[in-house]
Amino acid sequence: MMTIDEQLSYLRKGTTEIIRESDLRAKLEKSGKTGKPLRVKLGADPTAPDIHLGHTVVIRKLRAFQELGHTVIFLIGDFTGLIGDPSGKSSTRPQLSREEIAANAETYKTQIFKLLDPVKTEIRFKSEWMDKLGSDGFVRLASHVTVKQILERDDFAKRLTEERPIALHELLYPLTQAYDSVALEADVELGGTDQKFNLGMGRNLQREYQQEPQVCVIMPLLEGTDGVQKMSKSLGNYIGINEPPQEIFGKIMSISDDLMWRYYELLTDLTPAEIDAMRAEAKLGGRNPRDIKAELAKRIIIDFHSKAAADAAEQDFVRRFRNKETPDEVEERILPSNQPKGWDLSHLLVTVGLADSKAEARRLIQQGGVYVDGERQTSINSVTLWKPGMSTLLKVGKRRFVRVRFE
């Protein structure tokens, strides 16, 4: 069994800030004496149910508390999904219907349980208490916070300075998130650096309700594969946990050596001492950073798929890229050759699923990432008239292949 110091060291790994660590120590000591587990909360936005590695940074920390015997609460913000949430952004998020939120919530569950123990995880919905609060209750709730306190949030202050509009419902969002901590009697709340203000509001509101204020565990925002911007699906620098193992492996191998250590810290259970030892070994030439990166890729794939899948992905990568070979098995699509004016390359890429839109296809071509039968394509307006019986091998980036046969 870990001592309190060992528990704190384990929970501190990768954090940006703990507000306050002395409070967390006291809560852990009290939990150890009474046998009552801490209640540890993480709120989730219901508008983006596809989880990527950036999201798992806080989920892994939630699992760390779970491993120490505490109660973890995965809170789905269905109520705030109905009213929108800027969440550190400079514009308002779209409002969703209850049906859309329910569908997204189900998708969340299947993904988070790849990391969390479903038996020891509470799935809660914000509407449980917000729907019951009523208009009078909401007004009483609002009386506990001043407008000045709300406007201290950085993104609100910036928009005011720039004379851009802030809808009234947006100002209520931090208040409702803070009330979640009151309703759940949270001992600890987790969140990224973009949520620091909201987590602090929870501490303040709990004091107003004569509760012991929660500890805020702030986690960094994970950089995407570009090593610069926050991992985001919209920026195309993300690694989705449901992506095929081969895709995950290839993307991890494409990151820089410096970013690799950041990923080891935030996406694995290795201790800081173990990571430092690996870094020192690589610096002294004892191990090739490429091999350490491959180990990272396998660790991540094992978390979301299996060891067999990780081994197969590594073998596939070696065959395709170290040996410069096309994979043995390539997805094949059959398409009609009787296009009146031939096949536009961007249209073809979208049709076979190598691009989500013609705009994305054109961008890939302009960036030099599209190959037809081994030749890099440079013209976004290329049109080819394929005849029946002909075939072509399409390649996007370093890892994605589709063979097209024309009828």
Disulfide bonds with the S-S distance in Angstrom:
none
